[in-house]
Amino acid sequence: MERLNITSVATQHGVPGKTGPAKQVLPDDNFLQKHNVREAFMDCSDRARQRNANRKMTSLKALSTNDGRSVVYSRSARARLDPAVILRIRCAHPAHLQHFAQTQADTFAAL
């Protein structure tokens, strides 16, 4: 196996004293997963879901009405909305309406 000589790269980028063969700083074992690919994927997915949930809650905490009341966004809060308001939102946003229609179709197809 040929060793990488970093002399030319280091001197081109103005790094003084960095010449000679490259050294491996961390062993390859430091980058291996401690479990199988499925478990690693599940761990990664769980962390991503948690990060997204935290971001959502953080951004929603910053919302407030003009008179200073905070906005509560939950299923129970949405259930208390007047159905006419929900319909108005769906009609005003075609992408939301399309998503709602697809969700309904998927739900009834699963039954």
C-alpha positions as CSV (number, residue, x, y, z in Angstrom):
1,M,0.0,0.0,0.0
2,E,1.3,3.4,-0.9
3,R,1.6,6.0,1.8
4,L,0.3,9.4,1.3
5,N,3.0,12.1,1.3
6,I,1.4,15.4,2.5
7,T,4.5,17.6,1.8
8,S,3.2,19.2,-1.3
9,V,-0.3,19.7,0.0
10,A,0.9,21.2,3.2
11,T,3.3,23.6,1.7
12,Q,0.8,24.7,-1.0
13,H,-1.6,25.6,1.8
14,G,1.0,27.3,3.9
15,V,1.1,24.8,6.8
16,P,4.6,25.1,8.2
17,G,6.3,22.0,9.5
18,K,3.7,19.5,8.2
19,T,5.8,17.3,6.0
20,G,6.3,13.6,5.7
21,P,3.9,10.6,5.5
22,A,0.4,11.1,6.8
23,K,-0.5,9.4,10.1
24,Q,-3.7,7.7,11.1
25,V,-4.9,9.6,14.1
26,L,-7.8,7.3,15.2
27,P,-7.9,3.6,14.6
28,D,-10.6,2.3,12.2
29,D,-12.3,0.6,15.2
30,N,-13.4,4.0,16.4
31,F,-15.7,4.3,13.4
32,L,-17.4,0.9,13.5
33,Q,-20.9,0.6,14.9
34,K,-21.3,-1.4,18.1
35,H,-24.5,-3.0,16.7
36,N,-25.9,-4.2,13.4
37,V,-27.1,-1.9,10.6
38,R,-30.8,-2.2,11.4
39,E,-30.2,-1.1,15.0
40,A,-27.9,1.7,13.9
41,F,-30.6,2.9,11.5
42,M,-33.3,2.8,14.2
43,D,-31.1,4.8,16.6
44,C,-30.4,7.4,13.9
45,S,-34.1,7.6,13.1
46,D,-35.1,8.0,16.7
47,R,-32.6,10.8,17.3
48,A,-33.8,12.6,14.1
49,R,-37.4,12.3,15.3
50,Q,-36.5,13.7,18.7
51,R,-34.5,16.6,17.2
52,N,-37.5,17.4,15.0
53,A,-39.9,17.3,17.9
54,N,-37.7,19.5,19.9
55,R,-37.3,22.0,17.0
56,K,-41.1,22.1,16.6
57,M,-41.8,22.7,20.2
58,T,-39.1,25.4,20.4
59,S,-40.5,27.2,17.4
60,L,-44.1,26.9,18.6
61,K,-43.1,28.4,22.0
62,A,-41.9,31.5,20.2
63,L,-45.4,32.0,18.7
64,S,-47.8,34.4,20.4
65,T,-50.9,36.4,19.5
66,N,-50.9,40.2,19.2
67,D,-52.2,40.6,22.8
68,G,-49.3,38.4,24.2
69,R,-51.1,35.1,24.7
70,S,-49.1,32.0,23.7
71,V,-50.2,29.7,21.0
72,V,-51.1,26.2,22.0
73,Y,-50.8,23.6,19.2
74,S,-52.0,20.2,20.1
75,R,-54.5,17.7,18.9
76,S,-56.9,18.7,21.7
77,A,-56.5,22.4,20.8
78,R,-57.2,21.6,17.1
79,A,-60.2,19.5,18.0
80,R,-61.7,22.6,19.8
81,L,-61.5,24.6,16.5
82,D,-64.7,25.3,14.7
83,P,-65.0,22.9,11.7
84,A,-65.7,25.9,9.5
85,V,-62.3,27.3,10.3
86,I,-60.6,23.9,9.4
87,L,-62.5,23.8,6.1
88,R,-61.5,27.4,5.4
89,I,-57.8,26.5,6.0
90,R,-58.1,23.5,3.7
91,C,-59.7,25.5,0.9
92,A,-57.2,28.3,1.2
93,H,-54.2,26.0,0.9
94,P,-54.5,23.5,-2.0
95,A,-51.4,21.6,-1.0
96,H,-53.0,21.0,2.5
97,L,-56.2,19.9,0.8
98,Q,-54.4,17.5,-1.5
99,H,-52.5,16.0,1.5
100,F,-55.7,15.7,3.5
101,A,-57.4,13.9,0.6
102,Q,-54.5,11.5,0.2
103,T,-54.5,10.8,3.9
104,Q,-58.2,10.1,4.0
105,A,-57.8,7.8,0.9
106,D,-54.9,5.9,2.6
107,T,-56.9,5.6,5.8
108,F,-60.0,4.2,4.2
109,A,-58.0,1.9,1.9
110,A,-56.4,0.4,5.0
111,L,-59.8,-0.5,6.6
